[in-house]
Amino acid sequence: MSDRALAVAVCVALVLAGGDVGAQPQPSPAAPAIAAPPPEARTPIPSGAPGARKLSFEEVIRRAMTRSPDTALAASEAKRAQAIVEQVRSGWLPTVAANATYTRLDGDRVLQDRVILGANQLSANLLLTVPILAPRALAATARARESAGIAGGTLVDTRRQVALVAGRAYLSVIAQHRVLETAARALDVARAHEEFARSRLRGGVGNRLDAVRATQERATAQARLEQQGTALARAQEALGIAVGEDVPLDAQDVSLAAPPPLPDALREASGRSDVTVQRDQVETTRKAVRDDYVDYLPALVAVAQPFYQNPPTLTQPLRGWQAQLVLSIPLFDGGTRYGLADERAALHAQAKTRLDATLRQARSDVRIAFEAVQRADAALAAAREAAVVAREALSLAELAYRAGATSNIELVDAQRRERDADTDAAIAEDAARQARLDLLAACGRFP
């Protein structure tokens, strides 16, 4: 048996037997392995968007919580709620107003040779109003303060949601880097295969069909690399938008905290910021229903008014003052108070319904996220195993092709399967990280 026939027989036996999954077939010393280009000949990996700044995970979350447009809007809403408190509070605080009036008549008003109303009149006064008994204003102020507290809780929840969006965008950039590395490695393998096929053709031992297939595979890998580079740039731009920056941002490797056990996560979910906001809303509406009686209470106001009148009249001296106590007792208002009471009761019922729904959703989020973590970990393990096996299958296909036992169709197919397996492993790795982040957010441990 010739040496070539012996090599073919050995390769066919290796391919049919499958070999040891953990073993790496060693190529013949006569030629280098196709899948192992030298480091200096490897394809440079695109860095994505030009000028992208690399930030840590913690820094991205911190910036997102302070610079995101959603956070700025929620902060403005919290300030508006505080401003409403100041407006409502004025209903039971003293007020002072200064008034001045100048009047020009066509002439003096004379009665029995005495001027009783001058042609030119100047009147001025200070009006001091002091609410002594203002139950409606006090109740409205209390409700406004509670609403301001709810707005502050909404700001906290908005920051949590913004941080979650930024965290997901950050992990997506990491995953895109992994996919891009896989695409670059696939291009290296395709280029080595193309060069090997062309060298065989030039040496007279190959054929034109193998060389054309190798060139096609290299061009496909090149196009895939460019597409993944664009996808990375988009992911970096999306991360910059999520953080509130005007430049693309790049990511570093990150290690997320370990998620809690399911019973602890379910218990902690009731303390999430969105649940807290709904709980505060229920308490605010309950107090509003409780304070319905203030609409039936009287109001007492003291009014003091020093004045100046020039020229004086028969009833108005040059200077003087007056004071009043004004008592208002609501007797009948056409049913307004009954309508307000019904509205407050309805709002309280709605708030309780929303709280129950939010609690159910929070516990559901925890259970789904916990299940997703387990499934994602299992999928990641399977994807990594598939990637290892695909790399070994590619090595066996290379060995068989170099020995002339098969055509390059099997080699091209093995290359594509190896590339797809590596991509699937990168995607599974991202899914596992995203699932952990979702679980941490679902139970209130992130950010």
Secondary structure by P-SEA (a helix, b strand, c coil): ccaaaaaaaaaaaaaaacccccbbbbccccccccccccccccccccccccbbbbbcaaaaaaaaacccaaaaaaaaaaaaaaaaaaaaacccbbbbbbbbbbbbcccccccccccccccbbbbbbbbbbbbcccaaaaaaaaaaaaaaaaaaaaaaaaaaaaaaaaaaaaaaaaaaaaaaaaaaaaaaaaaaaaaaaaaaaaaccccaaaaaaaaaaaaaaaaaaaaaaaaaaaaaaaaaaaacccbbbbbcbbbbcccccaaaaaaaccccaaaaaaaaaaaaaaaaaaacccccbbbbbbbbbbbcccccccccccccbbbbbbbbbbccccaaaaaaaaaaaaaaaaaaaaaaaaaaaaaaaaaaaaaaaaaaaaaaaaaaaaaaaaaaaaaaaaaaaaaccccaaaaaaaaaaaaaaaaaaaaaaaaaaaaaaaaaaaacccc
